[in-house]
Amino acid sequence: MLAFIKGRLIETGTDYVVLDNQGIGYLIYTPLSVLENLPPIGQNIKMYTYMYVREDQLTLYGFLTRDDLKIFKLLIGVSGIGPKGALGLLSRISPNEFRFAVMSGDSKTIAKAPGIGPKTAQKLIIELKDKLKLEDMFEGDPGENADAARGGSSAEKETIMALAALGYSETEAFRAVQKVEASSDMDSETLLKLALKQMLTF
């Protein structure tokens, strides 16, 4: 199995990249969220990969972080969710947003992903709720291609609960808080005001 591939980015498509590693071009399928965060063509990158093997299929899927790969593996482990469905979901929401949606039972957010209907969203929540940890949403594992995720403060958690109490979905609340450039000494009241401004951009 290939844990990762490090090479020169030589081509991108609507759902794939091609990396050149020692003269071998690796075709790697990847979600839109990865394609939107790639460096320019010609730059070296590292992609964490998963080799999908079937009798008539051998396909590589790749991600910029180990966390993306972890969620991808969990998704395809659910009956009825194939690699394309997993990529579609990760193109629509981030791993942390998916975690929060599952932990809070927010099936509407999950169902917005292409190919994921309400019933499938509920199935994902039921099957993955015990496999996901709340702490992972604030710790992160960015890998060398992404900026380090900031830790979750008590102010962030209080703000998420406050936004949920105001009627926003907990996933939307989490997304808004993560978009705020918060300092370590920012209190929950200030963070709430900034997060509400972020809500207007959704």
C-alpha positions in Angstrom: 0.0 0.0 0.0 1.1 3.6 -0.7 0.9 5.7 2.5 1.7 8.9 0.6 3.3 10.1 -2.6 5.5 13.2 -2.8 6.2 14.6 -6.2 5.9 17.5 -8.7 2.4 18.6 -9.6 2.2 18.4 -13.4 -1.6 18.3 -14.2 -5.0 18.9 -12.6 -8.5 18.1 -13.7 -12.0 18.5 -12.4 -11.5 15.6 -9.9 -7.9 14.5 -10.1 -4.2 15.5 -10.1 -1.1 14.0 -11.7 2.1 13.9 -9.7 5.5 13.1 -11.2 7.6 11.0 -8.9 10.9 9.9 -10.3 9.6 9.9 -13.9 6.3 8.0 -13.0 3.1 10.0 -13.3 0.5 9.1 -10.6 -3.1 9.8 -11.4 -4.8 10.6 -8.1 -8.5 11.3 -7.6 -9.2 14.0 -5.1 -12.1 16.2 -3.7 -12.7 19.7 -4.9 -11.6 21.1 -1.6 -8.1 19.8 -2.3 -8.0 21.1 -5.9 -8.9 24.5 -4.6 -5.9 24.5 -2.2 -3.2 23.2 -4.5 0.1 25.2 -5.2 0.9 26.2 -8.8 1.7 23.6 -11.4 5.4 22.6 -11.1 5.5 22.8 -7.3 6.3 19.7 -5.2 3.5 18.5 -2.9 2.8 15.5 -0.6 -0.5 13.6 -0.9 -1.7 11.0 1.6 -3.1 8.3 -0.5 -5.6 5.4 -0.4 -5.4 2.6 -3.0 -8.9 1.3 -3.9 -8.7 -2.2 -5.2 -11.5 -4.1 -6.9 -11.4 -7.0 -9.4 -11.8 -4.6 -12.3 -10.5 -1.4 -10.7 -7.3 -0.1 -9.2 -7.6 3.6 -8.3 -5.6 6.1 -6.2 -7.3 8.7 -4.0 -5.3 11.4 -2.4 -5.6 14.2 0.2 -3.4 17.0 1.5 -3.9 16.0 5.1 -4.0 12.7 7.1 -7.3 14.0 8.6 -9.0 14.1 5.2 -7.8 10.6 4.5 -9.0 9.4 7.8 -12.6 10.6 7.2 -12.5 9.2 3.6 -11.7 5.8 5.0 -14.5 6.0 7.5 -16.9 7.1 4.8 -16.2 4.3 2.4 -16.4 1.8 5.2 -20.2 2.6 5.4 -22.3 0.3 3.2 -23.6 2.2 0.2 -20.9 4.9 0.3 -18.3 4.5 -2.4 -15.2 6.5 -3.2 -17.1 8.9 -5.5 -19.7 9.6 -2.8 -17.0 10.1 -0.2 -15.2 12.6 -2.5 -18.4 14.4 -3.1 -19.0 14.8 0.6 -15.5 16.0 1.3 -15.8 18.5 -1.6 -18.9 20.0 0.1 -17.8 20.1 3.7 -14.5 19.8 5.6 -13.6 16.9 7.9 -14.3 19.0 11.0 -17.7 20.2 9.6 -18.6 16.6 8.9 -17.6 15.5 12.4 -19.7 18.3 13.9 -22.7 17.4 11.7 -22.4 13.7 12.8 -21.9 14.5 16.5 -24.9 16.9 16.5 -27.1 14.8 14.3 -27.2 17.5 11.6 -28.4 15.3 8.7 -29.4 18.4 6.6 -25.8 19.5 6.3 -24.6 16.1 5.3 -27.5 15.6 2.8 -26.3 18.7 0.9 -23.4 16.7 -0.5 -23.9 15.4 -4.0 -25.3 11.9 -4.0 -26.1 11.9 -0.3 -29.8 11.9 0.4 -31.6 12.3 3.8 -31.7 8.5 4.4 -28.0 8.1 3.6 -27.2 11.1 5.8 -29.0 9.5 8.7 -27.2 6.2 8.1 -23.8 8.0 8.2 -24.8 9.6 11.6 -25.9 6.3 13.1 -22.9 4.3 11.9 -20.1 6.9 12.5 -21.2 8.7 15.6 -19.3 6.3 17.9 -16.2 6.4 15.7 -15.7 10.2 15.8 -14.4 12.2 18.7 -15.3 15.8 19.6 -11.7 16.6 20.6 -10.5 15.8 17.0 -12.4 18.8 15.7 -10.1 21.1 17.6 -6.8 19.3 17.4 -6.5 18.6 13.7 -3.7 16.9 11.8 -2.8 19.3 9.0 0.2 17.6 7.4 2.9 19.6 5.7 0.8 21.1 3.0 -1.6 23.1 5.2 -1.4 25.6 8.0 -1.7 24.2 11.5 -5.2 24.2 12.9 -5.6 26.2 16.0 -6.7 24.5 19.2 -10.3 24.9 20.4 -10.7 27.2 23.3 -13.5 27.2 25.8 -14.6 30.5 24.2 -15.0 28.8 20.9 -17.1 26.0 22.3 -19.3 28.5 24.2 -19.8 30.5 21.1 -20.9 27.5 19.1 -23.4 26.6 21.8 -24.6 30.3 21.8 -25.1 30.3 18.0 -27.0 27.0 18.2 -29.3 28.5 20.8 -30.0 31.4 18.5 -31.3 29.0 15.9 -28.4 28.3 13.7 -27.4 24.7 13.0 -24.4 23.6 15.1 -22.5 22.8 11.9 -23.0 26.3 10.6 -22.0 27.7 14.0 -18.8 25.6 14.0 -17.9 26.8 10.5 -18.4 30.4 11.5 -16.3 30.2 14.6 -13.5 28.5 12.6 -13.5 31.3 10.1 -12.9 34.0 12.8 -9.3 34.9 13.3 -9.5 34.6 17.0 -6.7 35.4 19.4 -6.0 33.2 22.4 -7.3 35.9 24.8 -10.5 36.6 23.0 -13.6 36.2 25.1 -16.8 34.5 24.0 -18.8 37.7 23.7 -16.3 39.2 21.2 -16.0 35.9 19.4 -19.8 35.6 19.1 -20.1 39.1 17.5 -17.4 38.2 14.9 -19.0 34.8 14.3 -22.4 36.4 13.6 -20.8 38.5 11.0 -19.4 35.4 9.4 -22.9 33.9 9.3 -23.9 36.7 6.8 -21.4 35.4 4.3 -22.8 31.9 4.1 
